[in-house]
Each structure stands twice: as C-alpha cells, then as structure tokens.
C-alpha cells in the first residue's frame, strides 16, 4: 500500500473558496481544517495584521499558535472600517463559497454585514458565525474566551484538584468549536448541492461545550431525578520505578486481568466484597500502584500487553514526536515558510490512502494582496 500526499486538485474540497475574517483560534482552526481538505482559504487581516499573529512564543513576528492554525492559507489586508475596504470584502463574498467570522452579533450589524445583506450579495454563500453565546439573549454581546466558556459550562469546576477549580489548558473549547464549525460547513455544502441555497450557521461556543460534554460529564444528570455525583475512577496514572504509566481497566474483566498481570490474583475476592464502587476503585488503584512502583515502565508495558490490560506510557511532547507509531502514521511533516522549515500536523483523516498534509506555511501579512481582488474591487 502506497500512502501519498495529494495535489490540491485531488483533495475533497478542491474548488471551494473560503473567506475568513476571524482571529484567535476558533475560526482559524475551522478554516485550517478546510484548507487541509483542499479549500482555498483567504484570510482577511486588518492593517498591521491579525492581532493574534504575535501571540505567545513567536519567531520574527510569527507566533507559533498562529502559525499552526493558519498554514496553508492566503492573506490579504483589508481595512473593514473604511468604505473601500468593505466594498472589497463584499466583492470577494459575491463569488466565495464560505465566510467564516467570529464577530460579536452587534459587530456584524455595525459593519453592515447582517444576514440579509450577505444573502443579497450571494444566495449560495455559507456563513459560519462563531460567537460565545448566540445572537440573542442577555449574553449575546458578552466577551467569550476559551477559559470563560470553560468556567460557565462546568469544566473548570470538574477539573479542580484539592478543592481548587482549574482551567483545562491548551484551548480545548476553541479547538472543539473550530472542529464543529468545519463539520457544520461541510454539512451545509452538501445541503447546498440539493437546494442550491447557502446557509447562515450560528455556532455559539456555549452550545458547543454543552453538546460536547454531555455524553459523559452529564451521565448523572440524564435520567429524571438522578443527581448523584459518584464517579469511580476508570483510569489512573501510576508511578513506576523510572516513570509513569496510565492504565484504564474500565470493567471487572479488565480489573481481573490487571491483578493477574501484577501477580496478585488473590485480591479479586477482596474487591468483590466491597459494596461501594468508588471506595473499591480507589482501593484497587492504591494497591495496584504499590506494586507497579517496584518495577520499571518497560516491564509493565510488556506485562500489561501480554495480559491485554489497557495501558500506555506517559510520554512528554518530545517523546510523542519520536514515537515509532507516530512516524509510521506520518502524522507530522515539515513545510517551508518565511521563517524557515516548520513542523506541521496533517489532517487526521486518510482518504483512499491519501494524506491531507499542510499545503504550505503561513502567509506573510497581505502576501497575496496583488493576486486577490485589487482595492478597486475587480478581480
């Protein structure tokens, strides 16, 4: 089997044009996924560039997070506060397939880009409008960042340790929202094939996290009058003599296999007699941990694999990058950019043995001004 990176014309979304005016991570992450799948993504930046460009760790004005979310796109500079700039954007929208923006609802109206205006420009346009709380209601125009949505949706409270709530790092809400955004755009493109009409997609981050978290975080708020918060741990990080392993014996059979693996089968009867599942799980992991710490990680990974116990090493980011399976799957690759070669991660879906790798590095500010819709509004 030969796995190849396809040319742009071979990708599923070849021929689709996306105009992206968003900043931070939600919209850019959605359009990055569409770019990987073949869409031509045109990033509209204000004079001076997207304010998120230089955020965090950066090199020569290219922030690493911005670079990762914006590779494979083209960049033009448009001042949306001017009549000329707005005319240029509207000209782009007349022939585009998708608009991705993350303005607060009142900003869309103040710019003169309400839903009716955009529909009149292009009835086939699919507009993905990402916001914090929806286009109406008391919080419609409130600021919304990843950590704030985490706070409002129970994540911060659930992730606390030792009585102190904690924010989950690495912008989980932004990336999940971007993923749902890309999914919604794909559904709208499919629907357009049947109806010939575009769509306005509202994607509130609040709604996204309610949907995303519900299957497991709300398992004790699903049935009527069920408010128990007991949650026996199904996974645990255990110290070995030289590192850590994570094990996940999620049922009685796997717990039994774990006890066989650590050569303590006699403990099975002890745990069967424990009526409280939370206390039983805590005691199980305590005892297993006392055994596991006596030998090294390599030993336990081998033994757990032999007994079919769900287990994995606890890798650092560098160890993950160097893992043999990661190399085999060709998850990461390097592309050239204005700041030299950069590492990128491909889209995880493999289409008929074709890898959807990054098409190019991130664009410089306004790099493609000359080739995309000149200031006069004519292509």
Steps between C-alpha positions, in 0.01 A plus 500: 500500500634842400390801701546833325433867561258612228533806283255780572276392211470150649366612837130469591436877525694603191318793335343629823593857600486605865524861619613512863489821703539340843777524757626300798444124455137398442448628145860451387494139624181432303639654181833321550315169486320608183832608347655162576205341320564711190310827540665827399491700824548875469578655836387862528724693739478860623783746429797384706377141495289276718561594863546133587797469260758585765330340797710274722817328387597652166778536248543811286140607559345157438346364819519123521128457574406739219739321265350162584141615442565704185738299285369420157305826466535815292502844665364835390476825695163678507400786728138417575455838668513673162246506218767388254595206719141392550438520126800276442378240750151503352651447156682192629180366655309514171698204366607323820350177630555555872546792741641425846483778758502524878359847555264573784146539360498879533828525307348332194221756495732795559714389206196481277533124458177375649351172383268660244781708349722197450215292355434775248866502399512125442206269559727195480743622767536295817571722798647351815448747783692396812418682823494441870135479593278533192357799315236584762454485875661686789851379416483536122764773486705397803869418449569130457836332537589135545550527876177698552295236319673231705396685813136526394460141380620307806843410364699714744306364797537141378874529437584630846751331725512516880193720512633762257333531158737496203491611137585226249800626300565499126180674384277196493181703448644694207618188319182303562294795378715527188455130432121525528518808278678312223251214535207741470647661189540159335137414580387834353704441184330163459156652560576770241548226241134406554342842548728739312485733800759611752450512877571707808651279770498635854755320717505619863792368702263453795281265296802312367627411844156401624478255210861382518504439876156348537557127424730439796520809722121505534444128546350567846275774368344301217223303672219671688578578866853358469751738655759264645857617443680175574752417232734208567829565323543281192851623420802580710855621454734276698864557584750235391859475622615727215195690375124463465237290327130566458265204531130488421333179621146616431311187609526200728662278240777752434552553873540124535759498220686781675523297820627201303761721334637625832484144640242578767200286391409433863382862533203437272283368783581806714365735237191289433399547864517881485147642451606861433631527140687824567676364807573177314654681203712722722627201697565307179722771357673554834601136527595467134708815528698357792603207279559691176745743658740214570595436134577712195266629230629266229425198718144605571417593143615156389310317776182702455510438123538125558192502727301734271480770767430847352820688579728761346817686585479860618695677227633852493428699185848420370453129567168513315671659199763224502257209545529228237126480432486877448778475242329203334172693474682807364302730728759777485691646209700811420415776255698804392395841625616860524673411826657177378373142523216448747348181637131450424239237581289364215123460503438168680261357239661289226302498173567191289858487630549873434643710783358851535825674593544875539506668159749773590635703788316800648469813287670831563270796569327586175723264303230437241356851467609535139341176381167521685236765428691828457394799708273623223284192548571330167667163463 
